[in-house]
Amino acid sequence: MSTPRRALILVDVQQQYLSGPLEIQYPPHQESLPVIAQAIDAAAAAGLPVVAVQHTAGEGAPVFAPGTPEFELHPEIDRRRTGDWKSLVKSYGSVYAGTDLAAWLREREIDTVTLVGYMTNNCILASAVEAEFLGFNTEVLSDATGAINLTNDAGSADARTVHSTLLALLHSNWAAVSTTGAWAAAVKDGQALAKSDLGSSAVAGAAELAQA
């Protein structure tokens, strides 16, 4: 397997996710934010391109409104920013939709994107799924992402269930899911991360059910 040409994508690591109804619950942001910082430091040491993404809901919106403190990147992220980072603003779930990110990655011959940030149940999921169509390999760092509790007319799930279920789903088809420590070691060694596939995941799931 050839050495991956990676870029680290910081997805919406914004103040909006630190309080209120959108506050990241699992893993709690108090734990994931330092790990995101570790991923940035590992990327810098390896010379990987870094992209900082911020979500906007438009001027004057109740959330993700440009010009408000909640729109800004977390200080631990912002203080690591260098002039080499690419910055972009998006208005859809996927980091690719309505942005020039795919073209920017292709210009640099990037074939693998590593997603960290928020939320697992929205922008991480959407970005990993769209990357399949665009032809990029995706990595998702389990301890550098996070989810919220969800309840609606279709049902209810706590943040831990949302996060762990979606990571299992992503690893079965759309992304290689890893801890940040394992990813940093793979980056240092120039190795790809292993991921499962839908068939293997289905067989393992059936076998586990049969043993229950």
Residue pairs with C-beta under 8 A, 6 or more apart in sequence:
1 191
1 192
3 190
3 191
3 192
4 111
4 112
4 137
4 190
4 191
4 192
5 108
5 109
5 110
5 111
5 112
6 43
6 48
6 110
6 112
6 113
6 114
6 139
6 187
7 48
7 49
7 50
7 51
7 105
7 108
7 110
7 112
7 113
7 114
8 39
8 40
8 43
8 48
8 49
8 50
8 51
8 114
8 116
9 51
9 53
9 95
9 101
9 113
9 114
9 115
9 116
9 117
9 127
10 36
10 40
10 50
10 51
10 52
10 53
10 73
10 77
10 116
10 117
11 53
11 95
11 115
11 116
11 117
11 118
11 123
11 124
11 127
12 53
12 54
12 55
12 117
12 118
12 119
12 123
13 33
13 36
13 52
13 73
13 74
13 77
13 116
13 117
13 118
14 54
14 55
14 64
14 70
14 71
14 72
14 73
14 74
14 118
15 69
15 70
15 71
15 72
15 73
15 74
16 22
16 55
16 63
16 64
16 70
16 71
17 23
17 24
17 29
17 118
17 119
17 146
18 24
18 29
18 74
21 148
22 63
22 119
22 148
23 29
23 148
24 32
24 118
24 119
24 146
24 147
24 148
24 159
25 146
25 147
25 148
25 149
25 158
25 159
25 160
26 146
26 147
26 158
26 159
26 160
26 162
26 163
27 143
27 146
27 163
28 146
29 118
29 146
31 143
32 143
32 144
32 145
32 146
33 74
33 76
33 77
34 76
35 116
35 141
35 143
35 144
35 180
36 76
36 77
36 116
36 117
36 144
37 76
37 77
37 80
38 144
38 180
38 184
39 114
39 116
39 141
39 144
39 180
39 183
39 184
40 50
40 77
40 80
41 80
42 180
42 183
42 184
42 187
42 188
43 50
43 114
43 187
44 50
44 80
44 82
46 187
46 188
48 187
49 84
49 86
49 108
49 110
50 82
50 84
50 85
50 86
51 85
51 86
51 87
51 88
51 95
51 101
51 104
52 73
52 77
52 81
52 85
52 86
52 87
52 88
53 87
53 88
53 89
53 90
53 95
53 101
53 117
54 64
54 71
54 72
54 73
54 87
54 88
54 89
54 90
55 64
55 89
55 90
55 91
55 123
56 64
56 65
56 66
56 71
56 89
56 90
56 91
57 63
57 64
57 65
57 91
58 65
58 66
58 91
59 65
59 66
59 67
63 70
64 70
64 71
65 71
66 89
72 78
73 81
86 101
86 104
88 95
88 99
88 100
88 101
89 99
90 97
90 98
90 99
91 98
92 98
92 126
93 122
93 123
93 125
93 126
93 127
94 123
94 126
94 127
94 129
94 130
95 101
95 115
95 123
95 127
96 102
96 127
96 130
96 131
96 134
97 126
97 130
102 134
102 136
105 113
105 136
110 136
111 136
111 137
112 136
112 137
112 138
112 139
112 192
113 127
113 131
113 136
113 137
113 138
113 139
114 138
114 139
114 140
114 141
114 183
115 124
115 127
115 128
115 138
115 139
115 140
115 141
115 145
115 175
116 140
116 141
116 144
116 145
116 180
117 123
117 124
117 144
117 145
118 124
118 145
118 146
119 145
119 146
119 147
119 148
120 140
120 145
120 146
120 147
120 162
120 163
120 166
120 167
121 147
121 148
121 150
121 162
121 163
121 166
124 140
124 145
124 166
124 170
125 166
125 170
127 138
128 138
128 140
128 170
128 174
128 175
129 174
131 137
131 138
131 174
131 175
132 138
132 173
132 174
137 176
137 192
138 170
138 174
138 175
138 176
139 175
139 176
139 177
139 178
139 183
139 193
140 167
140 170
140 171
140 175
140 176
140 177
140 178
141 177
141 178
141 179
141 180
141 183
142 163
142 167
142 177
142 178
142 179
143 179
143 180
144 180
145 163
146 159
146 163
147 159
147 160
147 162
147 163
147 166
148 159
148 162
149 157
149 158
149 159
149 162
150 156
150 157
150 159
150 162
151 157
157 165
167 177
168 177
168 201
170 177
171 177
171 195
171 196
171 201
172 196
172 197
172 198
172 201
172 202
173 197
173 198
173 201
175 195
176 192
176 193
176 194
176 195
177 195
178 186
178 193
182 193
183 193
186 192
186 193
